[in-house]
Amino acid sequence: MSGSLNIARGDRRRLVVVGGDAAGMSAATQARRLAPDLEIVVLEAGPYISYAACGISLLVDGSLSEPALLTALTPQSARASRNIDVRSGHRVQALDVRARTVAGVVTETGEGFELEYDRLVVATGARPVKPPLPGVDLPGVFTVRSLQDGVELRAELDARRPGRAVVAGAGFVGIDLAQALRARSLAVTLVKDSATPLLGLEPELSAVAEESLVRHGCLLLRDAPVYGIDAGPDSRVSGVRAGGEQLDADLVVLAVGVRPCADLADQAGLRLGPGGAIGVNHQGKTSESRVYAAGDCATQIHRVTGKPAYVTQALAANRQGRVAGANAALDLMGAAGQPLTRPAHPGTLGTAVLKVFDAEVGRTGLDLAAARDADFDAVVTVITARTQPGYYPVGGPMKVALIAERRTGRLLGAQVAGHPGAAKRIDTLATALHAGLDLATLADIDLGYAPAFSPVRDPILIAARSALKRI
């Protein structure tokens, strides 16, 4: 939908949001709540807005029948229910922060225009890394970040029925997609370029994920960087060269990380931060006073280190978008009716969980290496316990790793892995981290007990007591 191409603001103040997914639509929606008369325009390059990216693997494996099931809004519903002018298929090519214009907007039909703004929120997200390898652009090679990427991969699986897949990258996205491809009966090889543990976990916890992958038919190759993708007689992908291996493949998924889409901001002269993301303060404001940024294109403050960090996370993107949109709207509302304290983003811990077939993993805060890199005198304690009591008919083993500061006992990070019921225990540990608790306080928290859910002493309490003895 192209919408109006007028560049003039008229009598109303205008907020322009570049990017229509989690952070962008959260910003636009929060701005609308605070400022009913504000003109709000959202420019989105792709066909979909406000979608659940973490559910893309369910579209790929066939659990979901259509992409619309992953979308919370369409451009039409955003206009009708929230009075937000969402224009999908609109690619922004430049920003002019001095002239306060979004310049070089190109529509699906190739029409170009400029759009003036009074405040701007940049929510351009992140793009998957596409390494400069021979064969990386062959048919049958995919990256999966956006909903449209998932739609295209699903179409490939439905149309061509490939039998062998190589997934380059064994992070959260790579492992999630490997499971989706196994559900479609493909033979899957996961290739990891280093010998380090999976998912930034401690080795004992990484082993839980690795064993589940292998048990469910995935071949895992470690310390095997990809250095080429080969074509067959039909000019489609036929194999991958990784480490010393030649792997047959009808399909290749590249999941080797993401980079912030900060090119527009960089070219406009905005300050960048860690990871090349757009530097912002707690209120989402960039180095240009009229421009805000949020989501996977922007930095966040890490709650443990207190320093800017680049962390991609759905909840943090939504939260940061709400903060940026609120503050941009308040800028334009004048002094009357404004809160005494502006909304601020509370920072991030990078909390994440993942189902690895019949195992679960979770992590929050710093791992041991990151804690030591941040100049903490850190120590890690790993324990094995059970999700439920040994006599209970269901349940199984789980591992907990706690990273703490040796001198103070301050909790710096935590990880869990094991039987179903393990992963969501990371929420208790994330809450403790968020509150800045030490091990002694964590060990005395009054956690719930019933045999269906936990032993009398929950694995978290066991780990905290063990860590106290360690330090």
Residue pairs with C-beta under 8 A, 6 or more apart in sequence:
1 75
1 76
1 86
1 87
1 88
1 89
2 87
2 89
2 90
2 107
2 108
2 109
2 111
3 41
3 85
3 86
3 87
3 90
4 85
5 107
5 111
5 113
7 101
7 113
7 114
7 115
7 116
8 116
9 39
9 116
9 118
10 39
12 37
12 38
12 39
13 38
13 39
13 118
13 119
13 332
14 38
14 39
14 40
14 41
14 115
14 116
14 117
14 118
14 119
15 28
15 31
15 35
15 38
15 39
15 40
15 41
15 117
15 118
15 119
15 120
15 121
15 325
15 328
15 329
15 332
16 40
16 41
16 42
16 43
16 102
16 115
16 117
16 119
16 120
16 121
17 24
17 25
17 27
17 28
17 40
17 41
17 42
17 43
17 120
17 121
17 123
17 325
18 24
18 43
18 92
18 95
18 102
18 120
18 121
18 122
18 123
18 124
18 264
19 42
19 43
19 44
19 122
19 123
19 124
19 125
19 295
19 297
20 42
20 43
20 44
20 46
20 49
20 50
20 75
20 86
20 88
20 123
21 44
21 48
21 49
21 50
21 51
21 53
21 123
21 125
21 295
21 317
22 50
22 53
22 123
22 295
22 314
22 317
22 318
22 321
23 123
23 125
23 294
23 295
23 296
23 297
23 298
23 317
23 318
23 320
23 321
23 324
24 42
24 44
24 49
24 121
24 123
24 294
24 295
24 321
25 42
25 49
25 50
25 72
25 73
25 78
25 84
25 86
25 321
26 294
26 317
26 318
26 319
26 321
26 322
26 325
27 121
27 123
27 292
27 294
27 321
27 322
27 324
27 325
27 328
28 40
28 42
28 78
28 82
28 84
28 86
28 121
28 325
29 82
29 84
29 322
29 325
30 321
30 322
30 323
30 325
30 326
30 329
31 38
31 40
31 325
31 326
31 328
31 329
32 38
32 40
32 82
32 83
32 84
32 329
34 326
34 329
34 330
34 333
35 329
35 332
35 333
36 83
38 329
38 332
39 85
40 83
40 84
40 85
41 84
41 85
41 87
41 115
42 49
42 78
42 84
42 85
42 86
42 87
43 87
43 90
43 92
43 102
43 105
43 115
44 75
44 86
44 87
44 88
44 89
44 90
45 89
45 90
45 91
45 92
46 88
46 89
46 146
46 147
46 148
47 88
47 89
47 148
48 67
48 71
48 88
48 146
48 147
48 148
49 71
49 73
49 74
49 75
49 78
49 86
49 88
50 71
50 72
50 73
50 78
51 67
51 70
51 71
51 72
51 147
52 70
52 71
52 72
52 314
53 145
53 146
53 147
53 314
54 314
55 64
55 70
56 70
56 144
56 147
56 149
56 150
57 150
57 176
57 177
57 179
57 180
58 64
58 70
58 180
59 66
59 67
59 69
59 70
59 147
59 150
59 151
59 154
60 144
60 150
60 153
60 154
60 157
60 177
60 180
60 181
60 184
61 179
61 180
61 181
61 183
61 184
62 154
62 183
62 184
63 183
64 70
67 147
67 150
67 151
70 147
71 147
73 81
73 82
73 86
75 86
75 87
75 88
78 84
78 86
79 85
79 86
87 107
89 107
89 108
90 105
90 106
90 107
90 108
91 105
91 106
92 102
92 104
92 105
92 264
93 103
93 104
93 105
93 106
93 264
94 102
94 103
94 104
94 264
94 267
94 268
95 101
95 102
95 103
95 120
95 122
95 264
95 265
95 267
95 268
95 291
96 102
96 103
96 268
97 120
97 268
97 269
97 270
97 288
97 290
97 291
99 116
100 116
100 117
100 118
100 120
100 290
101 114
101 115
101 116
101 117
102 114
102 115
102 116
102 117
102 120
103 114
104 112
104 114
105 112
105 113
105 114
105 115
106 112
107 113
117 290
118 290
118 332
119 290
119 291
119 292
119 328
119 329
119 331
119 332
120 290
120 291
120 292
120 328
121 284
121 291
121 292
121 293
121 294
121 321
121 324
121 325
121 328
122 264
122 265
122 278
122 286
122 291
122 292
122 293
122 294
122 297
122 298
123 293
123 294
123 295
123 297
123 317
123 321
123 324
124 260
124 261
124 262
124 264
124 265
124 295
124 297
125 145
125 260
125 261
125 295
125 296
125 297
126 145
126 258
126 259
126 260
126 261
126 296
126 297
126 312
127 145
127 258
127 259
127 261
128 143
128 144
128 145
128 149
128 254
128 255
128 256
128 257
128 258
129 254
129 256
129 257
129 258
129 259
130 136
130 143
130 254
131 226
131 254
131 256
133 226
133 227
133 228
133 229
134 228
134 229
135 141
135 228
135 229
135 230
135 231
135 237
136 229
136 254
138 229
138 231
138 235
138 236
138 237
138 252
139 235
139 236
139 237
140 156
140 160
140 162
140 236
140 237
140 249
140 250
140 251
140 252
141 229
141 237
141 252
141 254
142 149
142 152
142 153
142 156
142 251
142 252
142 253
142 254
143 149
143 253
143 254
143 255
144 150
144 153
144 173
144 177
144 253
144 255
145 258
153 253
156 162
156 251
157 181
157 184
157 251
160 250
162 186
162 250
162 251
163 186
163 187
163 250
164 186
164 187
164 189
164 248
164 249
164 250
164 251
165 178
165 181
165 186
165 187
165 188
165 189
165 249
165 250
165 251
165 252
165 253
166 188
166 189
166 191
166 240
166 242
166 247
166 249
166 251
166 252
166 253
167 174
167 177
167 178
167 181
167 188
167 189
167 190
167 191
167 252
167 253
167 255
168 174
168 191
168 193
168 226
168 240
168 242
168 252
168 253
168 254
168 255
168 256
169 190
169 191
169 192
169 193
169 254
169 255
169 256
169 257
170 190
170 191
170 192
170 198
170 199
170 220
171 199
171 255
171 256
171 257
172 199
172 352
172 354
173 255
174 190
174 253
174 255
174 256
175 190
175 198
175 199
175 209
175 213
175 354
175 356
176 354
177 253
177 255
178 188
178 190
178 213
178 218
179 216
179 355
179 356
179 357
181 188
181 251
181 253
182 188
182 216
182 217
182 218
186 251
187 217
187 219
188 217
188 218
188 219
189 218
189 219
189 220
189 221
189 247
189 249
190 213
190 218
190 219
190 220
190 221
191 221
191 224
191 226
191 240
191 242
191 243
191 247
192 198
192 220
192 221
192 222
192 223
192 224
193 223
193 224
193 225
193 226
193 256
194 222
194 223
194 225
195 222
195 223
197 203
197 205
197 206
198 206
198 209
198 210
199 206
199 209
199 354
199 361
199 363
200 363
200 367
201 209
201 361
201 363
201 367
201 401
201 415
201 417
202 367
202 368
202 380
202 382
202 401
202 415
204 382
204 399
204 401
205 361
205 382
205 399
205 401
205 415
205 416
205 417
206 417
208 356
208 359
208 361
208 399
208 417
208 418
209 354
209 356
209 359
209 361
209 417
210 220
211 359
212 356
212 357
212 358
212 359
213 220
213 356
213 357
214 220
215 357
215 358
216 357
216 358
221 242
221 243
221 245
223 243
224 242
224 243
224 244
224 245
225 242
225 243
226 240
226 241
226 242
227 241
227 242
228 240
228 241
229 237
229 239
229 240
229 241
229 252
230 237
230 238
230 239
230 240
230 241
231 237
231 238
232 238
232 239
236 250
237 249
237 250
237 251
237 252
238 248
238 249
238 250
239 246
239 247
239 248
239 249
240 246
240 247
240 249
240 252
241 247
258 296
258 312
259 275
259 276
260 275
260 276
260 277
260 278
260 296
260 297
260 298
260 310
261 296
261 297
262 272
262 276
262 277
262 278
262 297
265 272
265 278
265 286
265 291
265 293
265 297
266 272
266 276
268 288
268 291
269 287
269 288
270 278
270 279
270 286
270 287
270 288
270 291
270 293
271 278
271 279
271 286
271 287
272 278
272 279
273 279
273 280
273 299
273 308
273 310
274 299
274 308
274 309
274 310
275 299
275 309
275 310
276 310
277 297
277 298
277 299
277 310
278 286
278 293
278 297
278 298
278 299
279 286
279 287
279 298
279 299
279 308
280 286
280 292
280 293
280 294
280 298
280 299
280 320
280 324
282 301
282 323
282 344
282 345
282 347
283 292
283 323
283 324
283 327
283 342
283 343
283 344
283 345
284 292
284 293
284 294
284 298
284 320
284 323
284 324
284 327
284 328
284 345
285 291
285 292
285 324
285 327
286 292
286 293
290 331
292 324
292 325
292 327
292 328
293 324
294 317
294 320
294 321
294 323
294 324
294 325
295 317
295 320
295 321
296 312
296 317
298 320
299 308
299 309
299 310
300 308
300 309
300 310
300 311
300 316
300 320
300 345
300 347
300 348
301 307
301 308
301 309
301 345
301 347
301 348
302 308
302 309
302 311
302 347
302 348
302 349
302 350
303 346
303 347
303 348
303 349
303 365
303 433
303 434
304 349
304 365
304 366
304 371
304 374
304 412
304 413
304 433
305 366
305 374
307 374
309 348
309 350
311 348
311 350
313 348
313 350
313 351
313 352
316 345
316 348
319 345
319 346
320 345
322 343
323 343
323 344
323 345
326 342
326 343
327 342
327 343
330 338
330 339
330 342
346 434
349 364
349 365
349 430
349 433
349 434
350 363
350 364
350 365
351 362
351 363
351 364
351 365
351 426
351 427
351 430
352 362
352 363
352 364
353 360
353 361
353 362
353 423
353 424
353 426
354 360
354 361
354 362
354 423
355 423
358 420
359 417
359 418
359 419
359 422
360 416
360 417
360 418
360 419
360 420
360 421
360 422
360 423
361 415
361 416
361 417
361 422
361 423
362 415
362 416
362 417
362 422
362 423
362 424
362 425
362 426
363 413
363 414
363 415
363 416
363 426
364 413
364 414
364 415
364 426
364 429
364 430
364 433
365 403
365 411
365 412
365 413
365 414
365 429
365 430
365 433
366 374
366 376
366 378
366 403
366 412
366 413
367 403
367 413
367 415
368 378
368 379
368 380
368 403
368 413
370 413
371 378
371 403
371 405
371 412
371 413
372 378
376 405
376 412
377 405
377 406
377 407
378 403
378 404
378 405
378 406
378 412
379 403
379 404
379 406
379 467
379 470
379 471
380 401
380 402
380 403
380 404
381 401
381 402
381 404
381 463
381 466
381 467
381 470
382 399
382 400
382 401
383 399
383 400
383 459
383 462
383 463
383 466
384 397
384 398
384 399
385 397
385 398
385 399
385 400
385 455
385 459
385 462
385 463
386 395
386 396
386 397
386 398
386 419
386 455
386 459
387 395
387 396
387 397
387 398
387 418
387 419
387 420
387 421
387 422
387 454
387 459
388 394
388 395
388 421
388 451
388 452
388 453
388 454
388 455
389 395
389 451
389 455
389 456
391 451
392 451
392 452
395 419
395 421
396 418
396 419
396 420
397 418
397 419
398 416
398 417
398 418
398 419
398 421
398 422
398 425
398 459
399 416
399 417
399 418
400 414
400 415
400 416
400 425
400 459
400 460
400 462
400 463
401 414
401 415
401 416
401 463
402 411
402 413
402 414
402 429
402 439
402 463
402 464
402 467
403 411
403 412
403 413
403 414
404 410
404 411
404 412
404 438
404 439
404 467
404 471
405 412
406 471
408 438
409 438
409 439
409 440
409 467
409 468
409 471
410 436
410 438
410 439
411 429
411 432
411 433
411 437
411 438
411 439
411 442
412 433
413 433
414 426
414 429
414 430
414 432
414 433
415 426
416 422
416 423
416 425
416 426
416 429
416 459
421 453
422 459
425 458
425 459
425 460
428 445
428 447
428 460
429 442
429 460
432 441
432 442
432 445
439 464
439 467
439 468
439 471
440 468
442 460
442 461
442 464
443 461
443 464
443 465
443 468
445 460
445 461
447 454
447 458
447 460
447 461
448 454
449 455
449 456
449 458
